[in-house]
Amino acid sequence: MSRRFEKRSPAGRHDASVILARTLIIRALRRAGQHHVLLGQPGVVGFIVPESDTEVCVSTARDLLRRRGAVSFEPDFEVLHWTGERPKPGFRPPDEVVKALLPKTERIFGIASRESDIPATFGLAADAIVEVDPVDLRALRGVFGALLGRIPADHDLAPVIGAPLHLLGAAIKRGRNAEWVLRRLRGFLAAASAPKPAPEKSESGPSLSDLHGYGEAAEWGHTLAIDLADYRAGKITWADVDRGIVLSGPPGVGKTIYARALARTCDVLIFVHSLARWQAKGYLNDLLKAMRAAFDEARKNAPCILFLDELDSFGDRENVTDRNAHYIREVINGFLECLDGVEGREGVVVVGATNWPGKIDPAILRPGRLDRHIRIPMPDAPARDGILRHHLRGALTEADLTDISERLEGTTGADIEQVVRDAKRRARSERRTLAIDDLLVSLPARIRLSDAAYQRACVHEAGHAVVGYSLRDTSGSKPVKVRVFREVAVDGSGGRTDFEHSPGAERTEGFYLAQIATLLAGLAAEQIVLGEHGAGGGGASESDLHIATVLAGSMEASVGLGQSLVYRSSNRPDEVMASVRADPLLRQRINARLDACLQRARDILDEHRAALDTITTALACRGRVALSDIAMAIDSAPVTAERINCPADINPSLTSSRSDLR
């Protein structure tokens, strides 16, 4: 008799759906007096589980029956799954399968979503047929504590009692914030109970011409409107129309607002969907049916726009390592089939929105699908003024909003809308017309930096400017604008340095090292001028230290510019950081890189100490310097304090940004 080796692994120990399925199955066995089956003793047990939970329960049941002590023997168990469907041609009926297994298999579990789906032979032979309870409060407490390290209050957990296991598994992931997970789950469940989304076509609401700060996205939208009009008139074919786009940007910049304004501008219907809405329909087959139905409905109403929020939630097939790999592959394959399957999608423009474009499967972005990517930036000063005016809707038309716009730097369109809404509410509560002071009072909370903190911010940003300018030819980036701020948001930084990037730069070892040195230059400047560096270079993702670590890690683990040519991960930040956390030797090599680049930045700043002091003084006085100021300070004779224009009244601005070198 042939034997096979079965790999033993702790698969699923960090998967919330598996943890919960294991808990619920064990409870059911104990309630039926059949727990001994898990200890290797004979038994035949049937389970009734919700249809959406069948697959995870089947795989979990196999793991439970697999005895941990066994190493190289053929499994002495079997797990059967019945769906109630007729067997396909060539397959034996369920009763015959059961009759063949009973004499030679000591432990058998059978799983179905309805008791009527269980074959009669199995029902007669079973020691028990038990219904698996839905997820309850106790189970939720356990999985939140095990994976997130924090158990929310019972009243916060109550709304997600009984949620399908696949939704709980999708939301509850190690490292996530418990409050965020609860919000995500409530969104899943709300989508599951929501009525079918109706297409939107409203004459009210803004068009693209009414929006501000969308730049390239607005230009593309106006071009699409012309193309769709020509397509409907028969002047061009569908092959001549851009059929998909990915919009990215931080939360709150208005991606959904843009999509609806795009539909109004193009005078077409818009269908709003998301993977979470489709997931809420049930298990994988139900999700795929909902996805195909969404595209079918859009095709029937073409030309139209199909808007997909949180496009990154589809994941990336190349980076799936857990037991959900099959699920994710099937979902993405189904989505690709909808994008360019045999039925096509003529007349359907797909607009995807994401906060994390780097997490999208590359196949989704292939030419002919969603091949155009436009990033919606944070609104600049003119855009902030325009957004304010738009939401004021004709109020304060004569007022100068420059100061308010400046103090809203670093905020999103959603933040600005909230400021106007709060100001209007304040005026209404006092039964008077809106005043400029209402806007001032409604501005986000700010703190004023101490003199020492402000000086440190000036030194830090001056360091980025000097080293960035000195290494511009190697790094492919040059500093074009430096800002520091006296007043900042509660969680904001004291300054930022904006860089202009050359997309054609040669990505050699020198390129990476120059970028890292520029990122660490702020800390180096603090060490030289102030004797030690503060915490302003790290503390968050996308901080100077985070990006420098990712770049150094990519050199060592991804792009072959380290001590080894071995490829260990892609150069995506999350993959690189996972490798860094897992490998102490890799951390040592990265730390050596960072130390060397920090010293290189110190050497450059020592060489250009006069320029560092000049730019620091200019920032302290004016709050900003431009590329021309940096070039003058480094390339020309030292600039004296008398040549720096220092207005008496310095108008500080608000930001939550950091040095922007990528």
C-alpha positions, 0 to 999 in steps of 0.5 A: 500500500502506498503511503504519502507524507502530509506536511504539518504546519500551523496554517490558519493560526492567524486567520480569524475565520479559521480560529472561529471555525475551529472554536465553533466546531469543537463546541458542537462536538462537545455539545454532542458528546463526540469530542473524542473523535478529535483525539483519534477515536472512531466516530461519524459526525455530521455538521450543519453550517451556514452556506457561506461558511462551508468551505472554511469549515471543511478545511478547518475540520480536516485540520482538526482531524489530522492528528499532530503526532502522525507524520508519514501515514495515509490519513485515517479520516475523511471530510465530506461536503454536500451542496445538494446539487446533483453529481456531475457525469462520471461522479458517484452519487453521495450515498455510494461514496459514503457506503465505500468509506464507512468500512475502511475509514474510522473517522468521518465528518460530513458538512452541509448547509441543510440537513436535507442535503446529507445522504441517507446512508450517512444519516443512518451511520452517524453518531450525531448530526449537530448544528454549528452555532453562529459566531457569538460574543464569546467567540468574538472576544476570543479572536479579537484578543488573540489577533488584535490584543484588545477586546472591545466592549460588548456593545461594540461587538454586538452588531457583528454577532453572527457575521459570516466567517469569511467576512470576519476573516477578511477584516480581523487581521493581526496588526490592525486597529480594533476600532478600524476592524469594527468599522470595516465589519459594520460596513460589510454587514450594512452592504449585505443588508443594503438594497441593490444599488440603483444607477445614479444620474442626477442633474444636481451636484457638481460637474468636473468644471465645479471641482477644484484641485483635480488637475490631470484627473479633471483634464482626463474627465473632460476628454472622456466626455468628448470621446463618449459623446463622439462614440454615441454619435458614431464618430469613433469606435469603442476602441478609441475610448479610454475604458478604465482608470485608477484614481489614487490619493489619500483618504478624503481627497474626493475620489468618489465625488470625482467619479459622480462629477465625471458621470454628470460631465459625461451625461451618463449613468454611474453604478457604484460598487465595491468588493466589500459589497460583493463579498457581503452577498455570501461565499465565493460563488455568491460574490462572483455572481454579484460581480458579474451581475454588476457588469451585466447591468452596466453593459445594459445601460452603456455607455456608463461608468462603473465605479469601484471603491477600494480597488486594492481590496482585491489584493495581489496574487503574487503576494498571497501566502496564507490559506486564502490564496485560492479565494483571492485568485478566484476573485481576481480571475473573476474580476479580470474576466469581467474586465475583458472576458468573452462578453466584453464591456463595450460602453462601460468605463471602469473607474477604480479608486484606491488609497494604496495603488501599490497593492493592486494586482499588476494584471488589473493594470495591464493595457486594455484594462485599468491601464491609466493611473492618475493620482489626485493630490492634496489640494494646493492653495488655489484649490483650497480657496476654490473648495472653500468657495464651492462649499460656501455656495455664494456666502462670503463672496467679498471676503478674503479667504487667503489666510484661511486657505493658508491655514488649511494647508495639508488638509483634504477636500473632505476636511475643508468641507467639514470646516465649512459645515461646522461654520454654517452650523455655528451661524445657524445655532446663533440665528445669524448669517455666516461670518468669516470668524465662523470659519476661523473658529472651525479650523482644525485644532493647532498647536504653536511650536516652541522656539526650540522646536521651531528652530529644530524644524528649520535646521532639519528641513535645511539639511534636506535642502542642502544634501538634496541639492548637492546629490541631485545629479545622482539621486534624480531628485532636486529640492524645489520648495522648503516650508516650515510652520510655527503652528501645526496640526496636533499630529503634524510635522514642523515642515516639509521639503518638496522634491522634483523627480526625474523619471529617467534617472539611472537606478544604480547603487549610487542612486539609492544611496544618494536618496537615503542620504538625502532622507537622513540629512534632516537628522544629520543637520540636527546632530551637527547644529543642535548636538543630537537629533529629535524624533521628527524623522520617524514615528510613522509610515512614509516618514524619512526613516521608514522610506530610507529603511525600505530603500536600503531593504530593497537594495539588499532583498529585492533589486540585487544591489546588496551583499547577495543577488538572491531575490527575497521579496518585491520592492513593495514597502510592506514586503520589504518591511516583512523581510526586515522584521523576520531577518536579524542579519538583514537588519544588520546590513540595512543598519550599516547602510543607514549609518554610512548614508547618515555619515555621508550626509554629515560630511556634505553638511560640514562641507556646506556649513555656511549654506546650511546656516544661511538656509536655516536662517531664511526658513526661520525668518520667512518660513519658506525657501525656493530652489533659487535660494538653495542654489544661491546659498550653495553655489554662490558666496555666503549670503549675509543676514542683511540680504535675507528678506525677513518680514516682520509679520510672518504668517504661519501655515498648517501642514501634516506633511513630512519631507517628500522624497520618494 
